[in-house]
């Protein structure tokens, strides 16, 4: 199943190249945080894609958008189950 997390344009580009430090931390550049409206303490979900058993791509999605997409996709499927009497 493919879940669409937002209606992004068809434009993908490299906005920044970051380095991970020895603790595994990265810093998102200020201009990127501002363009993406990412606020301090905001939760980001990391979505990994695999090819041949190896992670080849990692994407960050605002957690609140991911929750909305999952709810929208699974809600209709789960509705009959959640409406059953116990």
C-alpha distances in whole Angstrom, upper triangle without the diagonal:
4,6,10,13,15,17,19,21,20,23,22,25,27,28,30,30,31,32,31,34,36,34,31,31,30,32,30,32,34,33,30,29,31,29,26,28,27,30,32,30,27,24,21,18,18,14,15,14,15,17,19,19,20,19,19,18,18,17,19,17,20,19,19,17,14,15,16,12,11,14,13,9,10,14,14,12,15,18,19,19,21,23,25,28,29
4,6,9,12,14,15,17,17,19,18,22,23,25,26,27,28,30,29,33,34,33,29,29,28,29,27,29,31,30,26,26,28,26,23,25,25,27,29,28,24,22,19,16,16,12,13,12,14,16,19,19,20,18,18,16,16,15,16,15,17,17,17,15,12,14,14,10,10,13,12,9,11,15,15,14,17,19,21,22,23,25,27,31,31
4,6,9,11,13,16,16,18,18,21,23,24,25,27,27,29,28,32,33,32,28,28,27,27,25,27,28,28,24,24,25,23,20,22,22,24,26,25,21,19,16,14,14,12,14,13,16,18,22,21,21,19,19,16,16,14,14,12,14,14,14,11,9,11,10,6,7,10,9,7,10,12,14,14,16,18,20,21,21,24,26,29,30
4,6,7,9,12,13,15,15,19,21,21,23,25,26,28,28,31,33,32,28,27,26,26,23,26,26,25,22,22,23,20,17,19,20,23,25,24,20,18,16,14,15,12,15,15,18,20,23,23,23,20,20,17,16,13,13,11,13,13,13,10,9,11,10,6,9,11,10,9,12,14,15,16,18,20,23,23,24,26,28,32,33
4,7,9,12,14,15,15,18,19,19,21,23,24,26,26,29,31,29,26,25,23,23,21,23,23,22,19,18,20,18,14,16,16,19,21,20,17,15,13,11,13,11,14,15,19,21,25,24,23,20,20,16,15,11,11,8,9,10,10,6,6,9,8,5,8,11,10,10,13,15,17,18,19,21,24,24,24,26,29,32,33
4,6,9,12,13,14,17,19,18,21,23,24,27,27,30,33,31,28,26,24,24,20,22,22,21,18,17,18,16,13,14,15,18,21,21,17,16,14,14,15,14,17,18,21,24,27,27,26,23,22,18,17,13,12,9,10,12,11,7,8,11,9,8,11,13,12,12,16,17,18,20,22,23,26,27,26,28,31,34,35
4,7,9,11,13,16,19,19,22,24,26,29,29,33,35,34,30,29,26,26,22,23,23,21,18,19,19,16,14,16,17,21,24,24,20,20,17,17,18,17,20,20,23,25,29,29,28,25,23,20,19,15,15,12,13,15,14,11,12,15,13,11,14,16,14,15,18,19,20,22,24,25,28,29,29,30,33,37,38
4,6,8,9,12,15,15,18,21,23,26,27,30,33,32,29,27,24,23,20,21,21,19,16,17,17,14,12,15,16,20,23,23,20,19,17,17,17,16,19,19,22,24,27,28,26,23,21,18,17,14,13,12,13,16,16,12,13,17,15,13,17,19,17,17,21,22,24,25,27,28,31,32,32,34,37,40,41
4,5,8,11,14,15,18,21,23,27,28,32,35,34,31,29,26,25,21,22,22,19,17,18,18,14,14,17,19,22,25,26,23,23,20,20,20,19,21,20,24,25,29,29,28,25,22,19,19,16,16,15,16,19,19,16,17,20,19,17,20,22,20,20,24,26,26,28,30,31,34,35,35,37,40,43,44
4,6,10,14,15,18,21,23,27,28,32,35,34,31,29,26,26,22,23,24,21,18,20,21,17,16,19,21,25,28,28,25,24,21,21,20,19,20,19,22,23,26,27,26,23,20,18,18,16,17,16,18,21,22,18,19,22,21,19,22,24,22,21,25,27,28,29,31,32,35,36,36,38,41,44,46
4,7,10,12,15,18,20,24,26,29,32,32,29,27,24,23,20,20,21,18,15,18,18,15,14,18,20,23,26,27,24,24,21,21,20,19,20,19,22,23,27,28,26,23,20,17,17,15,16,16,18,21,22,19,20,23,22,20,23,26,24,24,27,29,30,31,33,35,38,39,39,41,44,47,48
4,7,9,12,14,17,20,22,26,29,29,25,24,21,20,17,17,19,17,14,16,17,14,14,17,18,22,24,25,23,22,19,18,17,16,17,16,19,20,24,25,22,19,17,14,14,12,13,14,17,20,21,18,19,22,22,20,23,26,24,24,27,29,31,31,33,35,38,38,38,41,43,47,47
4,6,9,11,14,18,20,24,27,27,24,22,19,18,15,15,17,15,12,15,16,13,14,17,18,22,24,25,23,22,19,19,18,18,18,18,20,21,25,25,23,20,17,14,14,13,14,15,18,21,23,20,21,25,25,23,25,28,27,27,30,32,34,34,36,38,41,41,41,44,46,49,50
4,6,7,11,14,17,20,23,24,21,19,16,15,13,12,15,13,11,14,16,13,14,17,17,21,22,24,22,22,18,19,17,17,17,18,20,21,24,25,22,19,16,13,13,12,13,15,18,21,23,21,22,25,26,24,27,30,29,29,32,34,36,36,37,40,43,43,42,45,48,50,51
4,7,10,14,16,19,23,23,20,18,14,13,10,9,11,9,7,11,12,10,11,14,15,18,19,21,20,20,17,18,17,18,19,20,22,24,27,27,24,21,18,15,15,13,13,15,17,20,22,20,21,25,25,24,27,29,29,29,32,34,36,37,38,40,43,43,42,45,48,50,51
4,6,10,13,16,19,20,17,15,11,10,8,7,10,10,8,11,13,12,13,16,15,18,19,20,19,20,17,18,17,18,19,20,22,24,27,27,23,20,18,15,14,13,13,16,17,21,23,22,22,26,27,26,28,31,31,31,33,36,38,38,39,41,45,44,44,46,49,52,52
4,7,10,13,17,18,15,14,10,10,9,9,13,13,11,14,16,16,16,19,17,20,20,22,21,21,18,19,17,18,18,19,21,22,25,25,21,18,16,14,13,14,14,17,19,22,25,24,24,27,29,28,29,32,33,32,35,37,39,39,40,43,46,45,45,48,50,53,52
4,7,10,13,14,12,10,7,7,7,8,12,13,11,13,16,16,16,18,17,19,18,19,19,19,16,18,16,17,17,19,21,23,25,25,21,18,17,15,13,14,14,17,19,21,24,24,23,27,28,28,29,32,33,33,34,37,39,39,40,42,45,44,44,47,49,52,51
4,6,10,11,9,8,6,8,10,11,15,16,15,16,19,20,19,21,19,21,20,20,21,20,18,19,17,19,18,20,21,23,25,24,20,18,17,16,14,16,16,19,21,23,26,26,25,28,30,30,31,34,35,35,36,38,41,41,41,44,47,46,45,48,50,53,52
4,7,8,5,5,5,8,11,13,16,18,17,17,21,21,20,22,19,20,19,19,20,19,17,17,15,17,17,19,20,22,24,23,19,16,17,15,14,15,15,19,20,21,25,25,24,27,29,29,29,32,34,34,35,37,40,40,39,42,45,44,43,47,48,50,50
4,5,5,5,7,9,13,15,18,20,19,19,23,24,23,24,21,22,20,20,21,20,19,20,18,20,20,22,23,26,27,25,22,19,20,19,17,19,18,22,23,24,27,28,27,29,32,32,32,35,37,36,37,40,43,42,42,45,48,46,45,49,50,52,51
4,5,7,10,13,16,18,21,24,23,22,26,27,26,27,24,24,22,22,23,22,21,21,19,22,21,24,24,26,27,25,22,20,21,21,19,21,21,24,25,26,29,30,29,31,34,34,34,36,38,38,38,41,44,43,43,46,48,46,46,49,51,53,51
4,6,9,12,15,18,21,24,22,21,25,26,25,26,22,22,20,19,20,19,18,19,17,20,20,23,24,26,28,25,22,20,21,20,18,20,19,22,23,23,26,28,26,28,31,31,31,34,36,36,36,38,41,41,40,43,46,44,43,46,48,49,48
4,7,10,13,16,19,22,20,19,23,24,22,23,20,21,19,18,19,17,16,16,14,17,16,19,20,23,24,22,19,16,18,17,14,16,16,19,20,20,24,25,23,25,28,28,28,31,33,33,33,35,38,38,37,40,43,41,40,44,46,47,46
4,7,10,13,16,18,17,16,19,21,19,20,17,17,15,15,16,15,14,15,13,17,17,20,22,24,26,24,21,18,19,17,15,15,14,17,18,19,22,23,22,24,27,27,27,30,32,32,33,35,38,38,37,40,43,41,40,44,45,47,46
4,7,9,12,15,13,13,16,18,16,18,15,16,14,15,15,15,13,15,13,16,16,19,21,24,26,25,21,18,18,16,13,14,12,16,16,18,21,22,21,24,26,26,27,30,31,31,32,34,37,37,37,40,43,42,41,44,46,48,47
4,6,9,12,10,10,13,15,14,15,12,13,12,13,14,14,13,15,15,18,19,22,24,27,29,28,24,21,21,18,15,15,13,16,16,18,21,21,22,24,26,26,27,30,31,32,33,35,38,38,38,40,44,43,41,45,47,49,48
4,6,9,7,6,10,11,11,12,10,11,11,13,13,13,12,14,14,17,18,21,23,26,29,28,24,21,20,17,14,13,11,13,14,16,19,19,20,22,24,24,26,28,29,30,31,33,36,36,37,39,42,41,40,43,46,48,47
4,6,5,6,9,10,11,12,11,12,13,15,15,16,15,18,17,20,21,24,26,28,32,31,27,24,23,20,17,16,14,16,16,19,21,21,22,25,26,26,28,31,31,32,34,36,38,39,39,41,45,44,43,46,49,51,51
4,5,5,6,9,10,10,9,10,11,14,14,16,16,19,19,22,24,26,29,32,35,34,30,27,26,23,20,18,16,17,16,19,21,21,23,25,26,27,29,31,31,33,35,36,39,40,40,41,45,45,43,46,49,51,51
4,5,5,6,9,10,10,12,14,17,16,18,17,20,20,22,24,26,29,31,35,34,31,27,26,22,20,18,16,17,17,20,21,21,23,25,26,26,29,31,31,32,34,36,38,39,40,41,45,45,43,46,49,51,52
4,5,5,6,8,8,11,13,16,14,16,14,16,17,19,20,22,26,28,31,31,28,24,22,19,17,14,12,13,13,17,18,18,19,22,23,23,25,27,28,29,31,32,35,36,37,38,42,42,40,43,46,48,49
4,6,5,6,5,7,9,12,11,13,12,15,16,18,21,23,26,29,32,31,28,25,24,20,17,15,12,12,11,15,16,16,18,20,21,22,24,26,26,28,30,31,34,35,35,37,40,40,38,41,44,46,46
4,5,5,6,8,11,14,13,15,15,18,19,21,24,26,29,32,35,35,32,28,27,23,21,18,15,15,14,17,17,17,20,22,22,23,26,27,27,29,31,32,35,36,36,38,41,41,40,42,45,47,48
4,6,8,11,14,16,14,16,15,18,19,20,23,24,28,30,34,33,31,27,25,22,19,16,14,14,13,17,17,16,19,21,21,21,24,26,26,27,30,31,33,35,35,36,40,40,39,41,44,47,47
4,5,9,12,14,11,13,11,14,15,17,20,22,25,28,31,31,28,24,23,20,17,14,11,10,9,13,13,13,15,18,17,18,21,22,22,24,26,27,30,31,32,33,37,37,35,38,41,43,44
4,6,10,12,10,12,12,15,17,19,22,24,28,31,34,33,31,27,26,23,20,16,13,12,10,13,13,13,16,18,17,19,21,22,23,25,27,27,30,32,32,33,37,37,35,37,40,43,43
4,7,9,7,9,9,12,14,17,20,23,26,29,33,31,29,25,25,21,18,15,11,10,8,11,12,12,14,16,17,18,21,22,23,24,26,27,30,31,31,32,36,36,34,37,40,42,42
4,6,5,9,10,14,17,20,23,26,29,32,35,34,31,28,27,24,21,18,14,13,10,12,13,14,16,18,19,20,22,23,24,26,28,28,31,33,32,34,37,37,35,37,40,42,42
4,6,9,11,15,17,20,23,26,29,33,36,34,31,28,28,25,21,19,15,15,12,13,14,17,18,19,21,23,24,25,27,28,29,30,33,34,34,35,39,38,36,38,41,43,42
4,6,9,13,15,19,21,25,28,31,34,32,30,26,27,24,20,18,15,14,11,12,13,15,16,17,19,21,22,23,25,27,27,28,31,32,31,33,36,35,33,36,38,40,39
4,7,10,13,16,19,23,26,29,32,30,28,25,25,22,18,16,12,11,8,8,9,12,13,14,15,17,18,20,21,23,24,25,28,29,28,30,33,32,30,33,36,37,37
4,7,10,13,16,20,23,26,29,27,25,22,23,19,16,13,10,9,6,5,8,10,10,11,14,15,16,17,19,21,21,22,26,26,26,27,31,30,28,31,33,35,35
4,6,10,13,16,19,23,26,24,22,18,19,16,12,10,6,6,5,5,8,9,9,11,13,14,15,17,19,19,20,22,25,26,25,27,31,30,28,31,34,36,36
4,6,10,13,16,20,23,21,19,16,17,14,10,8,6,5,6,5,9,9,8,10,13,12,13,15,17,17,18,20,23,23,23,25,28,27,26,30,32,34,34
4,6,10,13,17,19,17,16,12,13,10,6,6,5,6,9,9,12,12,10,13,15,15,15,18,19,19,20,22,25,25,25,27,30,29,29,32,34,36,36
4,7,10,14,17,15,13,10,11,8,6,5,6,7,11,11,14,13,10,13,15,13,13,17,18,17,18,21,23,23,23,26,29,28,28,31,33,35,35
4,7,10,13,11,10,6,8,6,4,6,9,11,14,14,18,16,14,16,19,17,16,20,21,19,20,23,26,24,25,28,31,30,30,33,35,37,37
4,7,10,10,8,6,6,5,6,8,12,13,17,17,20,18,16,18,20,18,17,21,22,19,21,24,26,24,26,29,31,30,31,34,35,38,38
4,7,6,5,4,6,7,9,12,15,17,20,20,24,22,19,22,24,21,20,24,24,22,23,26,28,26,27,31,33,31,33,36,37,40,39
4,5,5,6,6,9,12,15,18,20,24,24,27,25,22,25,27,24,23,27,27,24,25,29,30,28,30,33,35,34,35,38,39,42,42
4,6,8,9,12,15,18,21,24,27,27,30,28,25,28,30,27,26,29,30,27,28,31,32,30,32,35,36,35,37,40,41,44,43
4,7,9,12,14,17,20,22,26,25,28,27,24,26,28,26,24,28,29,26,26,30,32,29,30,34,35,34,35,39,39,42,41
4,6,9,11,15,18,20,24,24,27,26,23,26,28,26,25,28,29,27,27,31,33,31,32,35,37,35,36,40,41,43,43
4,6,8,11,14,17,20,20,24,23,20,23,25,23,22,26,27,25,25,29,31,29,30,34,35,34,35,38,39,42,42
4,7,10,14,17,20,21,24,23,20,24,25,23,23,27,27,25,26,30,32,30,32,35,37,36,37,40,41,44,44
4,7,10,13,17,18,21,19,17,21,22,20,20,24,25,23,24,28,30,29,30,33,35,34,35,38,40,43,42
4,7,10,13,14,18,17,15,18,20,18,18,22,23,22,23,26,28,28,28,31,34,33,33,36,38,41,41
4,7,10,12,15,13,12,15,17,15,16,20,20,19,21,24,26,26,27,30,32,32,32,35,37,40,40
4,7,9,12,11,10,13,15,14,15,18,19,19,21,23,26,26,26,29,32,31,31,34,36,39,38
4,6,8,7,7,10,12,11,12,15,16,16,18,20,23,23,24,26,29,29,28,31,33,36,36
4,6,5,7,9,10,11,13,15,16,17,18,20,23,24,24,25,29,28,27,30,33,35,35
4,5,5,6,9,10,11,12,14,15,16,17,21,21,21,23,26,25,24,27,29,32,32
4,5,5,6,9,10,11,12,14,15,16,19,20,20,21,25,24,22,25,28,30,30
4,5,5,6,9,10,10,12,14,15,18,19,19,21,24,24,23,25,28,31,31
4,5,5,6,9,10,10,12,13,16,17,17,19,23,22,21,24,27,29,30
4,5,5,6,9,10,10,11,15,15,15,17,20,19,18,21,24,26,26
4,6,5,6,9,10,10,13,15,15,16,19,19,18,20,23,26,27
4,5,5,6,8,10,12,13,14,16,19,19,19,21,24,27,28
4,5,5,6,8,11,11,11,13,17,16,16,19,21,24,25
4,6,5,5,9,10,10,11,14,14,13,16,19,21,22
4,6,5,7,10,11,11,15,16,15,17,20,23,24
4,6,7,8,10,11,14,15,15,17,20,23,24
4,6,5,6,9,11,11,12,14,16,20,21
4,5,5,6,9,10,10,12,14,18,19
4,6,5,8,10,10,11,14,17,19
4,6,7,8,10,11,13,17,18
4,6,5,6,9,10,14,15
4,5,5,6,9,12,14
4,6,5,7,10,13
4,5,6,9,10
4,6,8,9
4,6,9
4,6
4
